């Protein structure tokens, strides 16, 4: 199973590589240009969408007319909102910039986009490092304590791309995503600075544009996903699960809320690395993101949705703030179970400080 999982992750990564080498955008890009209010940015967008910027003599004119640092897709929408003082620009849809929900924001297929935050944290400390991972399956329980430091480093890479636009006529877009997060014992010279844990998470998401109101919130997204997550290790450290996930997205000015209930796909009890993982890493979560004066605050809440001895959960608070240009500082505070797959049934507090290269929006 792990070999097939690795091949799937490689295939997704290869798709991103091919998309990244593409020079001429999909002609559908031109529909997104109509939403830009700034004349220079709109002209640059048209040139980019039609491929005119690659013609001899046209590139210099396009560069001269475009503001410094002009970009496309959701980053273009954000730049437009920040540079225009009009009321319409300050209420740009955050979910639209991320998922291309409205017809005007469609940018076609195989454009590589950020998915979850991309972060690098040289300092990532635990109040109670898990030196003897365990599971109800005896084959997945470490017999002797491991020599691990409480302070390590952590980094995360997360990308997505749309592979099918308009699955049902004009409705529904199919995205594939890949997230990888690593915890590196870089300060543990005694054990040759190993990677303590790396989690791999490929995902396929079918997302639909919606428009309804609930208590002042605009329901903008409805989706369903097939998700796999594992740590790629052999027994006794192997951990994995497969889930069918729902996506329900709401927003209001500078706020988004994403609800994600999920159902774990059953596995053979004799080969299950972590049979009780749903009682610790939960059966659903909620992600709240707020943008304020160039800063971004995030709160994740997760729970098993069970009572008594099966009641467990976690909370994570994140803060991203400008430093210089596109470089941002980043802080992450996590409390509860399941900070990583190997720690799915381990309760601790984690604090990380570092840099954010791409945020939620």
Secondary structure, 3 states (H helix, E strand, C coil): CHHHHHHHHHHHHHHHHHHHHCCCCCCCHHHHHCCCCCHHHHHHHHHHHHCHHHCCCHHHHHHHHCCCCCCCCHHHHHHHHHHCCCHHHHCCCHHHHHHCCCHHHCCCCCCCEECCCEEEEEEEEECCCCCCCCCCCHHHCCCCCCCCCCEEEEEEEEEEEEEEEEEECCEEEEEEEEEEEEEECCCCHHHCCCEEEEEEEEEEEEEEEEEEEECCEEEEEEEEEEEEEECCCCCCCCCEEEEEEEEEEEEECCEEEEEEEEEECCCCCCCCCCCCHHHCCCCEEEEEEEEECCEEEEEEEEECCCCHHHCCEEEEEEEEEEEECCEEEEEEEEEEECCCCCCCCCEEEEEEEEEEEECCC
